[in-house]
Amino acid sequence: MKKVLVVLFSILIVLCLASCKKQEKNAEPPAYYYDVLRIKADLAASSMRSIYNPADFDELEKDILEKKVSRTDCYYRLRKILNTYHVAHVSIVPAEPDPIALPIVFYYFGNEYHVCSAIKKYEKYIGWKLTQIDGLEITEAVDRIADFYSYETAISKKQLIEKKIPFNDFKYAGLLDKNGKLRVSLEAADGKTAELSLKSIDVRKFKFIQISPEKENNYLPYFETNNYAIKPCPQKRTLYVPYFSCMPREDYAPDVWFSDIIKELDTGLYDTLVFDLRYNRGGQLLTWGFPEKYRDELNKYNIALIASGRTFSASTWFMESILSVCPDAKIFGEETGQAIHNYTGLRKEELKALNCKFGFPAFLDELTPLTTIKERTDEYYRGIMPDVEVQESFEDFMNGEDTIYNAVYDYFNK
């Protein structure tokens, strides 16, 4: 009798397990599975369809159905897949910024990274140079983090660790130690060094203390907060025009701004006009028609355009529009972060399960740009190249100087 009961019990267990497996197999996929399908459909119908490869997405789908991928894993897998296209207008970003980040923030000066802000606990390290992350050279660590970002030109990834980067970026890049902390090595100007083991914080609950140059200079673009402005510098016969976002200001209409630039030039106090786009990541084409309307007036002056690996999208269109009517204009700084006229017409798709937005190019602009753009090589496009290559200097910044502004002044006043 006991043997019969044991056999029956064993059969019951086997049937239960089989039933559970069948239910699990037939279970509805997690909601973020359908977000992956949506991204695939968008890319297949976009201007990128000729280079779109569904293979990596297919593998991700398979892993999701086999319950090998969490929601967060899925998000980072998607970012890594999209990175392989090296198209700036193809990206997935959280609907709201991830507030769990580092207690210190870095800024890229030339080929160096320095602490530019920190919470009170780490205030003493503001200004110190970053030398290593998790024992790795900075370039190697940045390359790992860059795997999860959509960047177009090789130079543009250098600025990727400037903001309050989500702590998970370091985790998925394999840069955290066994205790889940980020080890960074810092060096002071006097050669003193420090090793910090940083844990994540909720940046919404802390006040960040900003770096302050030893000498005050109101012209430093680092401190500009408006989308666009005018900064007269008659002592150097230079009119600086910080242009940091191609988005309209509610208090200052673009047409009024254009008119004010010309009015200021008409005072006779200036020889040089500088459009500073080194932080301009694009937006709307506010400046459409501006250069053409004032062609004759603009060509009376030395025209300088300042660009960097942070210069993207509509700001490169503005550069091209200036160059088309002011052929003697010179570009200072570095290569732009985006190649002009490559995969434009950004559209955004809401991914509800992932709580993200997916951006992708709606069309491919096939106009031949004025500025020479090299063909895509080694997976990268090339941006607009500078006539005069200049990198920012931390030492100049602390002394209240702007290295690039000084280069513009020296160039036109030789």
For each residue, the residues with C-beta under 8 A, 3 or more apart:
1: 4 5
2: 5 6
3: 6 7
4: 1 7 8
5: 1 2 8 9
6: 2 3 9 10
7: 3 4 10 11
8: 4 5 11 12
9: 5 6 12 13
10: 6 7 13 14
11: 7 8 14 15
12: 8 9 15 16
13: 9 10 16 17
14: 10 11 17 18
15: 11 12 18 19
16: 12 13 19 20
17: 13 14 20 21
18: 14 15 21 22
19: 15 16 22 23
20: 16 17 23 24
21: 17 18 24 25
22: 18 19 25 26
23: 19 20 26 27
24: 20 21 27
25: 21 22
26: 22 23
27: 23 24
28:
29: 33 34 64 65
30: 33 64 71 353
31: 34 35 352 353
32: 35 36 64 71 74 75 351 353 354
33: 29 30 36 37 61 64 65
34: 29 31 37 38 353
35: 31 32 38 39 74 351 352 353 354 356 358
36: 32 33 39 40 57 60 61 64 74 78
37: 33 34 40 41 61
38: 34 35 41 42 349 351 358
39: 35 36 42 43 57 78 92 349 351 358
40: 36 37 43 44 54 57
41: 37 38 44 45
42: 38 39 45 46 347 349 358 360
43: 39 40 46 48 49 52 90 360
44: 40 41 49 52 54
45: 41 42 49
46: 42 43 49 52 347 360 361 362
47: 343 345 361 362 363 364
48: 43 51 52 85 87 90 343 360 361 364
49: 43 44 45 46 52
50:
51: 48 85
52: 43 44 46 48 49
53: 56
54: 40 44 57 58
55: 58 59
56: 53 59 60 81 84
57: 36 39 40 54 60 61 81
58: 54 55 61 62
59: 55 56 62 63
60: 36 56 57 63 64 69 74 77 78 81
61: 33 36 37 57 58 64 65
62: 58 59 65 66
63: 59 60 66 68 69 77
64: 29 30 32 33 36 60 61 67 68 69 74
65: 29 33 61 62
66: 62 63
67: 64
68: 63 64
69: 60 63 64 73 74 77
70: 73 74
71: 30 32 74 75 353 354
72: 75 76 168
73: 69 70 76 77
74: 32 35 36 60 64 69 70 71 77 78 354
75: 32 71 72 78 79 92 354 356
76: 72 73 79 80 148 168 172
77: 60 63 69 73 74 80 81
78: 36 39 60 74 75 81 82 92 354
79: 75 76 82 83 91 92 148 149 150
80: 76 77 83 84 147 148
81: 56 57 60 77 78 84
82: 78 79 85 90 91 92 150
83: 79 80 86 146 147 148 149 150 151
84: 56 80 81 379
85: 48 51 82 90 150
86: 83 150 151 152 379 380 381
87: 48 90 150 152 342 343 361
88: 91 150 151 152 156 312 313 337 338 343
89: 150 313 343 344 346 359 360 361
90: 43 48 82 85 87 150 343 359 360 361
91: 79 82 88 149 150 358 359
92: 39 75 78 79 82 351 354 356 357 358 359
93: 356 357 359
94: 97 98 355 356 357
95: 350 355 356 357
96: 355
97: 94 164 166
98: 94 101 166 167 168
99: 202 203 204
100: 166 167 168 200 201 202 203
101: 98 164 165 166 167 200 201 203
102: 105 164 165 167 170 182 198 200 201
103: 118 119 121 122 198 199 201 206
104: 115 117 118 119 122 125 184 196 198
105: 102 115 116 117 118 162 163 164 208
106: 113 114 115 116 130 161 162
107: 113 114 116 162 211 222
108: 112 113 158 159 161 162 392
109: 112 113 114 391 392 393 394 397
110: 391 392 393 394
111: 391
112: 108 109 129 130 394
113: 106 107 108 109 129 130 138 161
114: 106 107 109 127 128 129 130 211 394
115: 104 105 106 118 122 125 126 127 128 130 186 211
116: 105 106 107 126 210 211
117: 104 105 126 208 209 210 211
118: 103 104 105 115 121 122 123 125 126 208 209
119: 103 104 122 123 201 206 207 208 209
120: 123 206 207 209
121: 103 118
122: 103 104 115 118 119 125 126 196
123: 118 119 120 126 209
124:
125: 104 115 118 122 128 186 194 196
126: 115 116 117 118 122 123 209 211
127: 114 115 188 189 211 394 398
128: 114 115 125 186 187 188 194
129: 112 113 114 186 187 188 394
130: 106 112 113 114 115 133 138 184 185 186
131: 138 185 186 187 193
132: 135 136 137 138 141 183 184 185
133: 130 136 138 141 175 182 183 184 185
134: 141 175 176 177 182 183 184
135: 132 183
136: 132 133 140 141 144 175
137: 132 140 141
138: 113 130 131 132 133 141 142
139: 142 143
140: 136 137 143 144
141: 132 133 134 136 137 138 144 145 173 175
142: 138 139 145 146 157 158 160 161
143: 139 140 146 147 157
144: 136 140 141 147 173 174 175
145: 141 142 148 149 160 161 165 169 170 173 175
146: 83 142 143 149 151 157 160
147: 80 83 143 144 173
148: 76 79 80 83 145 169 172 173
149: 79 83 91 145 146 157 160
150: 79 82 83 85 86 87 88 89 90 91
151: 83 86 88 146 156 157 160 337
152: 86 87 88 156 337 338 339 342 380 381 383
153: 156 309 335 336 337 338 339 380 381 382 383
154: 157 380
155: 158 309 334 335 337 383
156: 88 151 152 153 159 160 309 310 312 337 338 383
157: 142 143 146 149 151 154 160 309
158: 108 142 155 309
159: 108 156 162 308 309 310 337
160: 142 145 146 149 151 156 157 165
161: 106 108 113 142 145 165
162: 105 106 107 108 159
163: 105
164: 97 101 102 105 203
165: 101 102 145 160 161 169 170
166: 97 98 100 101 169
167: 98 100 101 102 170 171 182 200
168: 72 76 98 100 171 172
169: 145 148 165 166 172 173
170: 102 145 165 167 173 175 176 182
171: 167 168 174 175 176 180
172: 76 148 168 169
173: 141 144 145 147 148 169 170
174: 144 171
175: 133 134 136 141 144 145 170 171 182
176: 134 170 171 180 181 182
177: 134 180 181 182 183 197
178:
179: 197
180: 171 176 177 199
181: 176 177 197 198 199
182: 102 133 134 167 170 175 176 177 197 198 199
183: 132 133 134 135 177 195 196 197 198
184: 104 130 132 133 134 195 196 198
185: 130 131 132 133 193 194 195 196
186: 115 125 128 129 130 131 193 194 195 196
187: 128 129 131 191 192 193 194
188: 127 128 129 191 192 193 194
189: 127
190:
191: 187 188
192: 187 188
193: 131 185 186 187 188
194: 125 128 185 186 187 188
195: 183 184 185 186
196: 104 122 125 183 184 185 186
197: 177 179 181 182 183
198: 102 103 104 181 182 183 184
199: 103 180 181 182
200: 100 101 102 167
201: 100 101 102 103 119 205 206
202: 99 100 205 206
203: 99 100 101 164 206 208
204: 99
205: 201 202
206: 103 119 120 201 202 203
207: 119 120
208: 105 117 118 119 203
209: 117 118 119 120 123 126
210: 116 117
211: 107 114 115 116 117 126 127
212:
213: 216 217 220 397 398 399 400
214: 398 399 400
215: 398 399 400 401
216: 213 400
217: 213 220 400 401 402
218: 223 231
219: 231 233 240 402 405
220: 213 217 223 397 400 402
221: 224 240 242 244 276 278 279 402
222: 107 397
223: 218 220
224: 221 229 242 244 279
225:
226: 229 242 244 249 252
227: 243 244 245 246 247 248 249 283
228: 241 242 243 244 245 249 252 254 257
229: 224 226 241 242
230: 239 240 241 257 260 261 264
231: 218 219 239 240 241 242
232: 239 240 264 269 270
233: 219 236 237 238 239 240
234: 237 269 270
235:
236: 233 272 409
237: 233 234 269 270 271 272
238: 233 270 271 272 273 274 405 408 409
239: 230 231 232 233 261 264 265 270 272 273 274
240: 219 221 230 231 232 233 274 276 405
241: 228 229 230 231 261 273 274 275 276
242: 221 224 226 228 229 231 276
243: 227 228 246 275 276 277 280 315 318
244: 221 224 226 227 228 276 277 279 280
245: 227 228 280 281 282 283
246: 227 243 280 282 283 284 285 286 287 313 314 315 318
247: 227 283 284 286
248: 227 253 254 284 286
249: 226 227 228 252 253 254 257
250:
251:
252: 226 228 249 256 257
253: 248 249 256 257
254: 228 248 249 257 258 286 287 290
255: 258 259
256: 252 253 259 260
257: 228 230 249 252 253 254 260 261
258: 254 255 261 262 287 290 293 294
259: 255 256 262 263
260: 230 256 257 263 264
261: 230 239 241 257 258 264 265 273
262: 258 259 265 266 294 297
263: 259 260 266 267
264: 230 232 239 260 261 267 269 270
265: 239 261 262 270 273 297 300 301
266: 262 263 297
267: 263 264 270
268:
269: 232 234 237 264
270: 232 234 237 238 239 264 265 267 273 301
271: 237 238 301 302 412
272: 236 237 238 239 301 302 303 304 408 409 412
273: 238 239 241 261 265 270 298 301 302 303 304
274: 238 239 240 241 304 305 306 405 408
275: 241 243 303 304 305 306 318 322
276: 221 240 241 242 243 244 279 306
277: 243 244 280 305 306 307 311 315 318 319
278: 221 306 307 308 310 311 333 404
279: 221 224 244 276 308 310 311
280: 243 244 245 246 277 310 311 312 314 315 318
281: 245 310 311 312 313 315 337
282: 245 246 312 313 314 315 316 338
283: 227 245 246 247 286 313 314
284: 246 247 248 314
285: 246 288 314 317 318
286: 246 247 248 254 283 314
287: 246 254 258 290 291 318 321
288: 285 321
289: 292 293
290: 254 258 287 293 294 321
291: 287 294 295 298 321 322 324 325 326
292: 289 295 321 325
293: 258 289 290
294: 258 262 290 291 297 298
295: 291 292 298 299 325 326
296: 299 300
297: 262 265 266 294 300
298: 273 291 294 295 301 303 322 325 326
299: 295 296 325 326 328
300: 265 296 297
301: 265 270 271 272 273 298
302: 271 272 273 330 412
303: 272 273 275 298 322 326 328 329 330
304: 272 273 274 275 329 330 331 332 408 411 412
305: 274 275 277 319 322 323 329 330 331 332
306: 274 275 276 277 278 331 332 333 404 408
307: 277 278 311 315 319 331 332 333 334 335 336 383 384 386
308: 159 278 279 311 333 334 336 337
309: 153 155 156 157 158 159 334 335 336 337
310: 156 159 278 279 280 281 337
311: 277 278 279 280 281 307 308 315 316 319 336 337 338 383 384
312: 88 156 280 281 282 315 316 336 337 338
313: 88 89 246 281 282 283 316 317 338 344 346
314: 246 280 282 283 284 285 286 317 318
315: 243 246 277 280 281 282 307 311 312 318 319 336
316: 282 311 312 313 319 320 336 338 339 340 383 384
317: 285 313 314 320 321 340
318: 243 246 275 277 280 285 287 314 315 321 322
319: 277 305 307 311 315 316 322 323 331 336 340 371 384
320: 316 317 323 324 340 341 369 370 371 384
321: 287 288 290 291 292 317 318 324 325
322: 275 291 298 303 305 318 319 325 326 329
323: 305 319 320 326 327 329 370 371
324: 291 320 321 327 370
325: 291 292 295 298 299 321 322
326: 291 295 298 299 303 322 323 329
327: 323 324
328: 299 303
329: 303 304 305 322 323 326
330: 302 303 304 305 387 388 411
331: 304 305 306 307 319 384 385 386 387 388
332: 304 305 306 307 386 387 388 390 404 407 408 411
333: 278 306 307 308 386 389 390 391 404
334: 155 307 308 309 386 389 390 391
335: 153 155 307 309 382 383 384 385 386
336: 153 307 308 309 311 312 315 316 319 339 340 383 384
337: 88 151 152 153 155 156 159 281 308 309 310 311 312 383
338: 88 152 153 156 282 311 312 313 316 342 381 383
339: 152 153 316 336 342 373 381 382 383 384
340: 316 317 319 320 336 369 371 373 383 384
341: 320 344 365 366 367 369 373
342: 87 152 338 339 364 365 373 381
343: 47 48 87 88 89 90 361 364 365
344: 89 313 341 361 363 364 365
345: 47 361 362 363 365
346: 89 313 359 360 361 362
347: 42 46 359 360 361 362
348: 357 358 359
349: 38 39 42 357 358 359 360
350: 95 357 358
351: 32 35 38 39 92 354 355 356 357 358
352: 31 35 355
353: 30 31 32 34 35 71
354: 32 35 71 74 75 78 92 351
355: 94 95 96 351 352
356: 35 75 92 93 94 95 351
357: 92 93 94 95 348 349 350 351
358: 35 38 39 42 91 92 348 349 350 351
359: 89 90 91 92 93 346 347 348 349
360: 42 43 46 48 89 90 346 347 349
361: 46 47 48 87 89 90 343 344 345 346 347 364
362: 46 47 345 346 347
363: 47 344 345
364: 47 48 342 343 344 361
365: 341 342 343 344 345
366: 341
367: 341
368:
369: 320 340 341 372 373
370: 320 323 324
371: 319 320 323 340 384 385
372: 369 385
373: 339 340 341 342 369 381 382 383 384
374: 377 381 382
375:
376: 379 380 381
377: 374 380 382
378:
379: 84 86 376
380: 86 152 153 154 376 377
381: 86 152 153 338 339 342 373 374 376
382: 153 335 339 373 374 377 385
383: 152 153 155 156 307 311 316 335 336 337 338 339 340 373
384: 307 311 316 319 320 331 335 336 339 340 371 373
385: 331 335 371 372 382
386: 307 331 332 333 334 335 389 390
387: 330 331 332
388: 330 331 332 407 411
389: 333 334 386
390: 332 333 334 386 403 404 407
391: 109 110 111 333 334 403
392: 108 109 110 396 397 402 403 404
393: 109 110 396 397 401 403
394: 109 110 112 114 127 129 397 398
395: 398 399
396: 392 393 399 401 402 403 406
397: 109 213 220 222 392 393 394 400 401 402 403
398: 127 213 214 215 394 395
399: 213 214 215 395 396
400: 213 214 215 216 217 220 397
401: 215 217 393 396 397 405 406
402: 217 219 220 221 392 396 397 405 406
403: 390 391 392 393 396 397 406 407
404: 278 306 332 333 390 392 407 408
405: 219 238 240 274 401 402 408 409
406: 396 401 402 403 409 410
407: 332 388 390 403 404 410 411
408: 238 272 274 304 306 332 404 405 411 412
409: 236 238 272 405 406 412 413
410: 406 407 413 414
411: 304 330 332 388 407 408 414
412: 271 272 302 304 408 409
413: 409 410
414: 410 411
